[in-house]
Amino acid sequence: MSPDGPSQQLCRWQIFPDAPALYAQALAVVVRLAQESIATRSAFHIVLAGGGTPQPLYRQLRAIETDWSRWHIYYGDERCLPPDDPARNSVMAQTAWLDHVPVPAAQVHTIDAEQGAVEAARRYAHELAGIDLFDLVLLGLGEDGHTASLFPGHELGASRDLPPVLAVSDAPKPPPQRVTLSAWRLSRARAVMFLVTGAAKRPAMSAWRAGAEIPACVIAPAAGVDVLVERNSWPS
């Protein structure tokens, strides 16, 4: 990504016959990248997606063989709700996965969204200050083309002149207050993988494939993005 704005996104589309096949491939990718990162850099820095789509992957990650002490967990976005609210992405990830594995607590970097969007964004930007490239960013796709909490018609943070973490005060989905990594910060990654499942995502996928300017298309790491798509999400 250039200092002034987004680079052209390079997509590698991977279509799977069903959700189990998609999650099997996603799991294999996470395991491989974790092994490579730990062997090469002694750490694995992964950014988690929220929502319902990644939950099966998170549950499968409980059973893998890895050195959990080398994992560092971050979040692509969070909803401004109490810390124990089940609608928070951090609570979902903890319930599905992180409560079941020995990642050191200090290496699970939650967003303090209960402090309000502006303060939480400021704190999380400070939290990320020492991280250059993430090893893997996981992302989903909303029915409107949003990813993380980057929504159509809102600031996407594609320029590096903007903060790496954005405060969202008027999200079109509840709750309206959210915190999200900017497009350029999500793009600072060695690997980015989108997971797309369900027929409801087909219009967004169609728009993405047609070159429409949806938020998902602004995530443009140098290595490109891998988009794992269930068959019923793929445009006809």
Backbone as a ProteinNet text record, in pm:
[ID]
protein_1_A
[PRIMARY]
MSPDGPSQQLCRWQIFPDAPALYAQALAVVVRLAQESIATRSAFHIVLAGGGTPQPLYRQLRAIETDWSRWHIYYGDERCLPPDDPARNSVMAQTAWLDHVPVPAAQVHTIDAEQGAVEAARRYAHELAGIDLFDLVLLGLGEDGHTASLFPGHELGASRDLPPVLAVSDAPKPPPQRVTLSAWRLSRARAVMFLVTGAAKRPAMSAWRAGAEIPACVIAPAAGVDVLVERNSWPS
[TERTIARY]
84.7	0	87.8	57.5	135.3	104.9	193.7	165.9	40.8	0.1	-109.1	-245.2	-250.1	-379	-364.6	-474.8	-472.7	-405.8	-338.8	-288.1	-400.2	-374.9	-469.7	-472.7	-591.7	-603.7	-584.1	-499.5	-480	-554.9	-652.9	-734.3	-704.1	-692.6	-687.2	-817.1	-909.3	-1040.6	-1031.1	-1078.9	-1080.5	-1223.9	-1283.6	-1423.9	-1432.3	-1514.8	-1527.6	-1671	-1690.3	-1825.4	-1917.6	-1860.3	-1942.6	-1857.6	-1924.2	-1854.6	-1747.9	-1772.1	-1665.6	-1536.5	-1548	-1428.5	-1356	-1433.1	-1373	-1298.4	-1361.8	-1298	-1176.3	-1178.9	-1062	-942.1	-966	-857.2	-810.8	-905.4	-868.3	-782.9	-821	-744.4	-603.1	-590.9	-458.9	-371.7	-431.7	-356	-307.6	-396.1	-356.8	-244.7	-257.9	-155.6	-22	-25	99.2	165.3	86.3	144.7	196.2	127.1	175.9	310	320.3	446.2	559.3	532.6	636	678.6	580.4	610.8	690.2	651.1	721.1	863	878.2	1011.3	1101.7	1043	1121.8	1142.1	1036.4	1039.9	1010	992.3	967.9	836.5	745.2	614.8	518.5	389.1	282.9	181.5	170.9	79.6	-40.7	-157.2	-278.4	-387.3	-457.3	-571.4	-698.5	-790.6	-911.9	-1028	-1108.6	-1235.2	-1345.1	-1447.9	-1563.3	-1680	-1797.8	-1917.7	-1926.7	-2024.7	-2050	-1962.4	-1913.8	-1844.3	-1719.6	-1633.1	-1510.1	-1524.7	-1641.8	-1653.9	-1617.6	-1661.7	-1619.9	-1468.2	-1401.8	-1255.4	-1195.9	-1245.8	-1192.2	-1208.9	-1323.1	-1343.4	-1245.2	-1217.3	-1123	-980.7	-947.5	-812.2	-779.8	-880.2	-853.5	-764.3	-777.6	-717.6	-582.3	-532.6	-408.4	-287.4	-178.9	-52	30.9	60.9	138	197.2	290	346.1	263.7	161.2	70	140.1	252.6	322.9	378.9	379.1	432.4	323	199	87.2	57	27.9	-15.3	-144.8	-250.3	-385.3	-428.7	-480.2	-534	-674.2	-745.4	-881.3	-891	-958.7	-977.5	-1076.7	-1174	-1271	-1341.1	-1413.2	-1488.5	-1608.6	-1710.4	-1832.6	-1823.9	-1870.5	-1862.3	-1974.1	-1944.5	-2036.1	-1958.1	-2026.3	-1954.9	-1861.3	-1752.6	-1651.3	-1703.4	-1812.5	-1864.9	-1987.9	-2019.1	-2136.2	-2111.8	-2202.1	-2179.7	-2173.5	-2219.1	-2212	-2074.2	-1985.1	-1849.2	-1768.5	-1685.7	-1601.6	-1504.1	-1452.9	-1357.8	-1423.7	-1547.9	-1618.7	-1645	-1683.4	-1704.6	-1577.8	-1465.3	-1339.3	-1293.6	-1314.5	-1277.4	-1360.6	-1490.6	-1579.4	-1551	-1531.4	-1511.4	-1372.7	-1273.5	-1134.6	-1041.8	-1024.9	-912.9	-921.3	-1042	-1054.8	-1009.1	-983.3	-951.5	-804.6	-725.1	-583.9	-498.4	-370.7	-287.9	-210	-277.1	-211.3	-194.7	-74	-57.2	-152.9	-213	-314.2	-259.2	-132.7	-73.2	-56.6	-72.3	-55.6	-189.7	-298.9	-431.4	-471.1	-464.9	-477.5	-620.7	-706.8	-844.7	-853	-959.6	-987.1	-1074.8	-1033.8	-1109.2	-1231.5	-1318.5	-1429.2	-1530.1	-1531.4	-1622.4	-1586.6	-1468.1	-1425.9	-1483.1	-1556.8	-1607.1	-1516.5	-1572.2	-1500.2	-1373.2	-1380.2	-1264.8	-1149.6	-1176.6	-1070.7	-1017	-1104.9	-1060.3	-972.2	-1008.4	-925.9	-788.3	-783.2	-654.2	-568.6	-628.8	-553.4	-503.4	-587.7	-547.2	-440.2	-444.2	-336.7	-203.6	-205.1	-83.7	-40.5	-137.7	-109.3	-39.9	-76.1	-22.5	106.3	149	259.3	387.3	410.7	534.3	526.6	411.8	392.6	402.4	496	507.5	407.7	439	349.6	283.4	152	85.9	124.8	126.2	153.4	30.3	-87.1	-212.1	-324.9	-402.5	-525.4	-642.3	-734.9	-858	-969.1	-1046.6	-1154.7	-1277.7	-1393.4	-1517.6	-1572.4	-1690.3	-1757	-1902.5	-1947.4	-2086.9	-2173.2	-2302.4	-2395.2	-2390.4	-2344.5	-2332	-2190.7	-2103.8	-1965.9	-1870.5	-1919.1	-1827.6	-1735.3	-1623.7	-1533.4	-1477.4	-1446	-1420.8	-1538.6	-1511.6	-1621.3	-1597.9	-1553.7	-1538.5	-1661	-1749	-1879.6	-1885.7	-1968.7	-1987.8	-2032.9	-1977.4	-2015.4	-1949.6	-1862.9	-1792.3	-1642.4	-1570.1	-1425.2	-1365.1	-1283.5	-1221.2	-1076.3	-1019.4	-881.6	-782.5	-801	-709.6	-577.3	-575.4	-453.7	-377.2	-247	-164.1	-157.5	-215.8	-227.5	-330.9	-415	-518.9	-470.2	-535.2	-491.6	-503.1	-423.9	-432.7	-558.1	-619.5	-742.2	-844.4	-965.2	-1069	-1181.6	-1233	-1354	-1474.4	-1569.9	-1692.6	-1808	-1880.6	-1989	-2127.6	-2133.6	-2264.6	-2269.6	-2227.5	-2233.3	-2377	-2401.3	-2537.6	-2594.8	-2512	-2558	-2534.8	-2623.6	-2602.8	-2486.4	-2417.3	-2431.2	-2363.2	-2409.7	-2353.6	-2208.8	-2169.7	-2032.6	-1944.5	-1836.6	-1743.7	-1601.5	-1508.5	-1367.5	-1317.9	-1240.6	-1193.1	-1053	-973.6	-848.3	-879	-797.2	-817.3	-778.7	-819.3	-786.1	-635.3	-563.7	-418.9	-352.4	-405.9	-342.2	-372.6	-493.6	-526.4	-442.1	-403.1	-322.8	-174.9	-133.7	5.4	19.9	21.5	18.9	91.2	152.3	216.1	111.8	-2.1	-109.4	-242.7	-340.6	-477.8	-569.6	-660.7	-753.3	-895.9	-979.9	-1123	-1193.4	-1293.5	-1380.7	-1521.6	-1581.6	-1713.3	-1803.7	-1911.6	-2005.8	-2148.7	-2240	-2382.5	-2430.2	-2550.1	-2607.2	-2632.7	-2652.7	-2679.3	-2561.4	-2442.7	-2323.9	-2306.7	-2392.7	-2373	-2376.5	-2471.2	-2468.3	-2338.9	-2288.4	-2162.3	-2047.1	-2046.5	-1941.7	-1950	-2071	-2089.8	-2035.2	-2064.4	-2014.6	-1861.8	-1805.9	-1660.2	-1595.5	-1649.3	-1593.7	-1606.3	-1711.6	-1734.9	-1650.9	-1576.6	-1491.1	-1557	-1672.3	-1738.4	-1652.8	-1665.4	-1584	-1649.3	-1644.9	-1692.5	-1574.7	-1599.1	-1487.1	-1390	-1439.8	-1350.1	-1241.7	-1269.4	-1172.4	-1058.4	-1067.5	-964.3	-853.3	-872.7	-768.1	-670.3	-551.2	-460.7	-317.1	-289.5	-151.2	-64.3	64.6	155.9	145	120.1	113.7	-22.3	-119.6	-253.5	-335.5	-460.1	-550.6	-602.2	-623.3	-686.2	-831.2	-923	-1065.1	-1121.5	-1153.6	-1211	-1362.2	-1426.9	-1567.7	-1643.4	-1749	-1837.8	-1915.5	-1942	-2004.3	-2133.6	-2216	-2343.6	-2329	-2207.2	-2181.8	-2129.5	-2091.8	-2026.7	-2132.1	-2106.9	-2204.9	-2230.5	-2353.1	-2390.2	-2328.5
-119.4	0	123.8	218	340.6	428.3	525.3	614.1	698.5	720.9	814.5	749.7	620.6	558.6	411.3	345.6	201.8	160	46.8	-15.1	-94.7	-137.9	-225.8	-359.7	-407.6	-533.6	-652	-744.3	-870.3	-978.9	-1042.2	-1145.6	-1282.5	-1379.8	-1519.6	-1584.2	-1606.7	-1660.4	-1812.3	-1867.9	-2012.3	-2053.7	-2133.1	-2170.5	-2313.6	-2334.7	-2464.9	-2514.7	-2645.5	-2697.7	-2676.8	-2668.4	-2651.2	-2591.2	-2558.4	-2493.5	-2583.2	-2714.8	-2797.7	-2796.4	-2798.6	-2794.9	-2661.1	-2553.8	-2421.5	-2413	-2458.7	-2448.6	-2540.2	-2653.8	-2742.2	-2672.3	-2601.8	-2528.5	-2412.3	-2339.9	-2227.1	-2274.9	-2386.1	-2440.7	-2475.8	-2540.6	-2577.9	-2454.9	-2347	-2223.8	-2164.3	-2155.3	-2098.2	-2180.8	-2312.3	-2399	-2380	-2377.5	-2362.1	-2227.7	-2120.5	-1988.9	-1974.7	-2034.7	-2031.4	-2103	-2220	-2295.4	-2215.8	-2158.4	-2082.9	-1959.1	-1888	-1765	-1794.3	-1898.6	-1933.3	-1980	-2058.9	-2107.4	-1993.8	-1894.8	-1787.4	-1669.4	-1632.7	-1509.3	-1532.3	-1657.6	-1695.1	-1641.3	-1600.4	-1549.8	-1556.3	-1560.5	-1559.6	-1455.1	-1348.7	-1238.3	-1248.9	-1279.1	-1302.7	-1205.2	-1150.4	-1061.4	-1140.9	-1139.4	-1219.4	-1140.3	-1211.9	-1158.5	-1186.8	-1105	-1127.4	-1184.2	-1181.4	-1233.1	-1384.1	-1439.3	-1582.5	-1667.6	-1612	-1694.7	-1763.7	-1697.3	-1765.6	-1861.5	-1867.3	-1949.6	-2096.4	-2162.1	-2301.7	-2317.6	-2223.5	-2228.2	-2215.5	-2122.9	-2103.7	-2229.7	-2294.1	-2416.8	-2526.4	-2534.5	-2635.2	-2605.9	-2479.7	-2443.8	-2492.2	-2525.5	-2578.3	-2702.8	-2783.1	-2916.6	-2922.8	-2812.3	-2820.3	-2833.9	-2885.8	-2894.7	-2771.6	-2690.7	-2568.8	-2521.3	-2429.3	-2365.8	-2241.2	-2256.4	-2145.1	-2027.1	-2049.5	-1938.9	-1839	-1875.7	-1788.5	-1712.1	-1737.7	-1672.8	-1536.7	-1440.5	-1307	-1276.3	-1250.5	-1238.2	-1091.9	-1047.4	-911.9	-921.8	-811.7	-807.8	-700.7	-736.5	-640.6	-532	-564.3	-464.4	-513.5	-422.3	-457.1	-365.3	-416.8	-341	-278.6	-154.9	-83.9	-131.2	-239.7	-306.2	-345.6	-383.4	-427.6	-545.2	-561.5	-662.9	-805.4	-834.7	-971.3	-988.9	-889.4	-900.2	-1005.7	-1102.5	-1208.8	-1159.4	-1036.4	-982.2	-926.8	-921	-872.8	-979.4	-935.3	-1028.9	-1101.4	-1032	-1094.7	-1206.2	-1187.3	-1291	-1411.7	-1386.9	-1497.4	-1579.1	-1511.3	-1582.4	-1656.1	-1595.8	-1663.9	-1789.5	-1779.2	-1892.8	-2005.2	-1968.7	-2069.3	-2131.6	-2056.6	-2100.9	-2065.9	-1936.4	-1893.6	-1938.6	-1958.9	-2010	-2155.1	-2221	-2363.8	-2391.7	-2287	-2306.4	-2212.7	-2249.1	-2171.8	-2056.4	-1973.1	-1850.4	-1759.9	-1709.7	-1620.6	-1501.8	-1470.9	-1364.4	-1231.5	-1203.9	-1077.2	-1069.4	-1182.5	-1185.7	-1189.5	-1175.1	-1162.2	-1015.2	-944.4	-798.6	-759	-754.7	-714.7	-562.4	-517.8	-374.6	-330.1	-225.2	-176.3	-95.9	-160.7	-88.5	-36.2	-92.8	-43.3	98.9	146.7	282.8	387	341.5	431.6	426.2	456	435.1	519.3	645.1	733.9	692.7	672.3	634.3	495.6	403.1	267.8	266.5	345.8	353.5	409.6	511.1	568.9	465.3	392.5	292	179.3	136.1	22.8	64	185.7	234.9	229.3	265.7	256.6	110.4	21.1	-121.4	-179.2	-127.5	-180.2	-111.7	-11.2	73.4	-4.5	-111.8	-186.8	-298.5	-315.6	-423.8	-367.4	-420.1	-375.8	-451.4	-576.3	-658.1	-764.7	-779.1	-896.4	-1016.6	-1133.9	-1255.2	-1302	-1283.9	-1322.6	-1234.4	-1183.7	-1111	-1193.1	-1228.1	-1296.3	-1192.9	-1202.7	-1108.8	-1182.5	-1122.5	-1171.5	-1070.1	-1099	-1010.7	-996.3	-872.5	-848.5	-846.7	-856.9	-856.4	-725.9	-618.4	-488.4	-462.8	-562.5	-547.4	-498.3	-479.7	-431.8	-544.8	-504.2	-598.6	-531.3	-611	-554.2	-461.2	-337.9	-240.6	-124.2	-158.5	-62.7	-75.5	23.9	16.6	105.6	68.6	154.5	294.1	394.1	532	591	514.6	561	569.6	633.9	641.5	501.2	465.4	333.4	335.8	453.3	461.5	401.1	426.1	370.5	444.9	569.7	650.6	639	631.8	624.7	757.6	861.1	987.5	977.4	875.3	856.2	760.7	759.6	671.9	524.4	438.7	295.2	230.7	296	245.4	357.8	325.2	426.1	409.3	520.6	522	536.9	447.3	450.2	488.4	593	639.1	614.7	580.6	570.4	449.1	335	212.9	182.8	134.3	103.8	-22	-98.6	-216.3	-191.2	-240.2	-216.9	-301.7	-250.1	-115.8	-12.8	111.8	213.6	249.9	236.9	269.4	145.3	157.7	46.7	100.3	8.7	40	-55.7	-4.9	-91.2	-52.6	-151.5	-122.4	-61.5	32.9	99	4.2	39.7	-43.4	-54.8	56.5	47.1	-36.5	-33.5	-113.5	-261.7	-294.8	-434.1	-485.4	-396.3	-434.8	-453.5	-411.3	-429.8	-571.9	-667.5	-808.8	-892.1	-997.4	-1093	-1177.3	-1198.7	-1276.6	-1223.4	-1216.9	-1179.4	-1285.3	-1336.7	-1439.9	-1402.1	-1390.1	-1367.6	-1503.2	-1515.4	-1632.1	-1586	-1646.4	-1602.3	-1724.4	-1727.5	-1838.5	-1785.2	-1865.7	-1833.5	-1762.2	-1798.6	-1740.9	-1591.4	-1542	-1399.5	-1311.9	-1370.6	-1293.3	-1282.7	-1350.6	-1355.3	-1216.6	-1125.7	-992.8	-916.7	-926.7	-858.6	-919	-1051.6	-1116.8	-1074.4	-1063.4	-1021.5	-880.4	-791.3	-654.6	-651.8	-730.9	-737.3	-786.1	-894.3	-950.6	-853.7	-770.2	-675	-548.7	-536.7	-420.7	-303.9	-326.4	-218.8	-178.2	-53.3	-0.9	-31	-157.1	-196	-195.9	-185.3	-180.5	-297.6	-416.9	-533.2	-516.3	-442.6	-431.2	-336.3	-265	-167.8	-233	-355.6	-427.4	-480.6	-422	-449.5	-469.3	-579.9	-607.7	-636	-620.6	-640.2	-779.8	-880.5	-1019.3	-1057.8	-966.7	-1000	-1063	-1095.7	-1155.8	-1289.1	-1381.7	-1509.2	-1502.6	-1526.4	-1519.7	-1660.5	-1721.5	-1855.5	-1840.3	-1895.2	-1870.4	-2002.8	-2014.5	-2130.7	-2118.4	-2231	-2230.6	-2149.2	-2159.3	-2087.5	-1938	-1890.8	-1747.3	-1689.9	-1778.4	-1734.8	-1688.9	-1576.9	-1530.9	-1635	-1645.3	-1743.6	-1705
0	0	0	-80.1	-87	33.6	64.5	177.4	157.6	33.1	5.3	-11.2	-31.7	-53.5	-84.6	-117.5	-135.3	-264.6	-260.8	-381.3	-446.9	-569.5	-636.5	-564.4	-534.8	-461.5	-555.2	-513.8	-584.8	-508.3	-573.2	-508.8	-566.9	-479.3	-519.1	-471.1	-563.7	-529.3	-518.5	-407.3	-387.4	-352.6	-437.8	-422.3	-370.4	-267.2	-201.9	-212.5	-223.9	-244.4	-125.6	-6.7	113	224.4	334.8	446.3	508.9	532.5	590.7	508.9	376.8	292.9	307.1	314.9	331.8	464.4	572.2	703.4	714.4	646.4	646.6	583.6	472.7	408.2	494.7	553.9	640.3	757.7	816.9	928.7	883.9	769.1	718.1	696.4	645.7	622.6	754.2	853.7	982.5	1044.8	1043.4	1102.5	1030.9	897.8	821.3	849.8	848.9	872.7	1015.2	1111.7	1249.4	1260.3	1200.5	1204.1	1140.7	1023.6	953.4	1031.7	1088.2	1161.5	1287.8	1360.2	1483.4	1451.4	1344.9	1307.4	1260.5	1192	1131.4	1224.6	1298.5	1377.8	1525.4	1565.4	1705.9	1760.1	1672.4	1716.8	1599.9	1634.8	1534.4	1575.8	1494.8	1523	1430.5	1486.6	1408.8	1452	1353.8	1377.3	1350.7	1446.7	1436.4	1376.9	1299.9	1251	1352.3	1350.8	1437.2	1358.3	1420.9	1356.2	1364.2	1292.5	1301.6	1211.8	1100.2	1001.9	1056	1133.8	1174.3	1292.3	1355.1	1475.6	1454.3	1345.9	1326.3	1316.7	1252.8	1246.5	1385.4	1464.7	1598.5	1683	1671.1	1748.9	1705.9	1577.1	1529.2	1575.5	1594.9	1638	1779.2	1856.6	1991.2	1987.1	1881.3	1879.3	1809.2	1757.5	1681.3	1774.1	1719.9	1791.9	1756.7	1855.5	1832	1963.8	1955.9	2075.1	2103	2185.4	2211.4	2277.1	2341.9	2407.4	2306.7	2178	2073.9	1999.5	2033.3	1964.1	2027	1940.9	1983.6	1908.9	1983.6	1928.8	1929.4	1814.7	1801.7	1739.7	1741.1	1686.6	1578.6	1469.1	1361.2	1396.2	1483.2	1525	1650.6	1712.9	1832.9	1846.3	1913.4	1938.7	2077.7	2089.5	2217.1	2309	2377.2	2469.4	2593.5	2703.1	2822.3	2792.1	2869	2838.6	2832.1	2904.4	2906.4	2817.9	2735.2	2648.5	2541.5	2523.7	2425.4	2281.5	2255.4	2119.7	2086.4	2185.2	2157.2	2084.2	1991	1917.7	2009.4	2110.3	2201.4	2282.2	2323.3	2398.9	2309.9	2185.8	2091.7	2074	2050.7	2028.1	2153.2	2268.4	2393.2	2412.8	2392	2414.2	2315.4	2189.4	2085.9	2089.6	2138.1	2119.3	2234.9	2262.9	2345.8	2490.7	2541.4	2678.1	2689.1	2576.9	2575.7	2543.6	2523.2	2488.7	2574.8	2597.3	2690.6	2627.7	2547.8	2503	2625.7	2652.4	2767.9	2762.3	2875.9	2879.7	2829	2857.4	2814.5	2663.9	2594.6	2449.4	2375.4	2449.7	2390.2	2403.1	2293.6	2294.4	2257.8	2357.7	2334	2319.9	2258.5	2241.9	2357.9	2427.2	2543.6	2498.2	2422	2359.6	2461.3	2580.8	2684.6	2727.5	2688.4	2722.1	2625.5	2525.3	2421.8	2300.3	2184.2	2059.1	2048.7	2085.4	2067.6	2157.9	2284.3	2378.4	2346.8	2311.6	2279	2155.3	2055.1	1934.5	1966.5	2050.2	2088.5	2160.5	2254.9	2330.1	2240.5	2145.4	2062.9	1962.2	1916.2	1830.1	1903.7	2030.6	2112.6	2128.8	2145.5	2161.8	2038.2	1921.2	1796	1751.5	1825.2	1778.2	1751.4	1825.3	1807	1705.3	1641.9	1545.3	1404.4	1325.4	1186.6	1099.7	1067	986.7	1071.5	1060.4	1115.4	1029.2	1090.5	1013.1	936.9	996.3	930.6	980.6	887.8	919.8	866.2	954.8	915.2	902	794.8	771.2	718.9	740	683.2	585	535.1	439.5	479.8	498.9	530	405.1	423.9	310.1	232.9	297.5	231.9	181.1	191.9	147.2	253.8	377.5	480.9	527.1	585.7	649.7	773.6	878.1	1011	1041.2	1088	1100	1005.2	884.9	775.7	686.3	691.7	626.5	502.9	404	287.1	328.9	262.9	291.2	413.8	481	599.6	569.6	659.6	645.2	655.2	556.5	554.3	603	608.6	656	558.4	429.5	329.9	324.5	366.5	363	493.8	483.9	604.2	677.1	620.3	692.6	804.9	799.3	899.6	1008	1124.7	1233.5	1194.8	1259.1	1230.7	1287.9	1384.2	1447.1	1444.9	1397.5	1379.2	1480	1527.1	1609.6	1517.8	1532.4	1452.1	1545	1509.6	1597.1	1539.3	1410.5	1343.9	1251.7	1301.1	1220	1180.9	1058.7	1016.1	1078.7	1147.4	1220.4	1368.4	1455.5	1597.8	1651.1	1752.1	1808.3	1718.3	1724.5	1635.4	1667.6	1795.1	1833.1	1824	1748.3	1727.6	1715.9	1718.8	1697.3	1589.9	1494.8	1386.6	1343.7	1308.4	1242.2	1106.1	1065.1	936	822.8	702.3	586.2	567.8	586.9	565.8	673.6	797.2	903.6	884.8	841.5	811.4	694.8	606.9	490.9	524.9	642.7	685.1	738.4	646.5	685.5	581.2	629.3	538.3	464.6	529.3	467.9	517.3	426.3	459.7	399.7	482.3	435.7	472	369.8	388.2	391.2	478.5	483.2	448.4	345.6	298.1	285.2	363	358.8	353.9	298.4	300.9	175.5	131	9.3	21.8	143.9	162.6	121.3	111.6	74	-77.5	-153.7	-298.4	-363.3	-327.3	-390	-361.4	-238.4	-206.2	-284	-297.3	-374.9	-521.6	-573.2	-711.1	-732.3	-637.4	-646.6	-639.8	-550.1	-535.2	-664.4	-719.1	-842.4	-960.1	-957.4	-1066.6	-1053.2	-942.8	-923.6	-854.4	-792.4	-718.5	-598.6	-559.3	-449.8	-315.6	-276.6	-144.4	-48.3	82.5	176.5	164.8	138.3	131.8	27.1	-79.2	-188.1	-155	-41.8	-5.7	77.2	119.4	192.1	87.5	82.8	-28.8	19.4	86	124.9	2.8	19.5	-93.1	-151.6	-67.5	-112.7	-168.4	-168.4	-213	-102.9	-134.3	-37.1	-90.4	-0.7	-33.9	11.6	-80.1	-50.1	-62	51.9	56	54.8	-47.4	-71	-80.4	-1.9	-14.8	-146.9	-210.8	-343.6	-346.6	-242.4	-248.3	-224.3	-194.3	-186	-317.1	-408.6	-533.8	-633.4	-703.3	-802.7	-910.6	-953	-1057.1	-1190.9
[MASK]
++++++++++++++++++++++++++++++++++++++++++++++++++++++++++++++++++++++++++++++++++++++++++++++++++++++++++++++++++++++++++++++++++++++++++++++++++++++++++++++++++++++++++++++++++++++++++++++++++++++++++++++++++++++++++++++++++++++++++++

